[in-house]
Amino acid sequence: MLIAARSVQGVGAALMSPAAMALVTAIFHGSDRNKALGVWAAIGGAGSAVGVLLGGVFVSGPGW
């Protein structure tokens, strides 16, 4: 059950990322689009790095 739930969560995340990028490109125009895409990419990269780090801290530290 846990593996199935995590799989569904991963598929949902994989579908949300392109949807968020489509919204950014549809809402912003010109040079604002470039800035918005830069911020979107920076937040995505930072979130990925922090998620891995905090996941390791939680698993090795207090556990579940």
C-alpha positions in Angstrom: 0.0 0.0 0.0 2.8 2.4 0.9 4.7 1.7 -2.4 1.5 2.3 -4.4 0.8 5.5 -2.6 4.4 6.8 -3.2 4.1 5.8 -6.8 0.9 7.8 -7.2 2.5 10.7 -5.4 5.5 10.6 -7.8 3.2 10.5 -10.9 1.3 13.5 -9.5 4.5 15.5 -9.0 5.7 14.6 -12.5 2.4 15.9 -13.9 2.5 19.2 -11.9 5.9 20.3 -13.0 5.1 20.8 -16.7 1.7 22.3 -15.8 3.4 24.9 -13.6 5.9 25.7 -16.4 3.0 26.1 -18.8 1.3 28.5 -16.5 4.4 30.6 -16.1 4.9 30.8 -19.9 1.2 31.7 -20.5 1.0 34.4 -17.8 4.3 36.2 -18.3 5.4 37.9 -21.6 8.6 39.5 -22.8 11.5 40.0 -20.4 9.2 39.2 -17.5 8.8 35.7 -18.8 12.6 35.2 -18.7 12.7 36.4 -15.1 9.8 34.2 -14.1 11.3 31.1 -15.7 14.6 31.8 -14.0 12.8 32.1 -10.6 10.8 28.9 -11.4 14.0 27.0 -12.2 15.8 28.3 -9.2 13.0 27.3 -6.8 12.8 23.9 -8.4 16.6 23.3 -8.1 16.7 24.6 -4.5 13.7 22.4 -3.6 15.3 19.3 -5.0 18.5 19.9 -3.1 16.8 20.8 0.2 14.5 17.8 -0.2 17.3 15.4 -0.5 19.2 16.9 2.4 16.2 17.1 4.7 15.2 13.6 3.7 18.5 12.3 4.8 18.4 14.2 8.1 14.9 12.8 8.9 15.7 9.3 8.0 19.0 9.1 9.8 17.9 11.2 12.7 14.4 10.9 14.3 13.1 8.4 11.7 9.4 8.0 11.0 
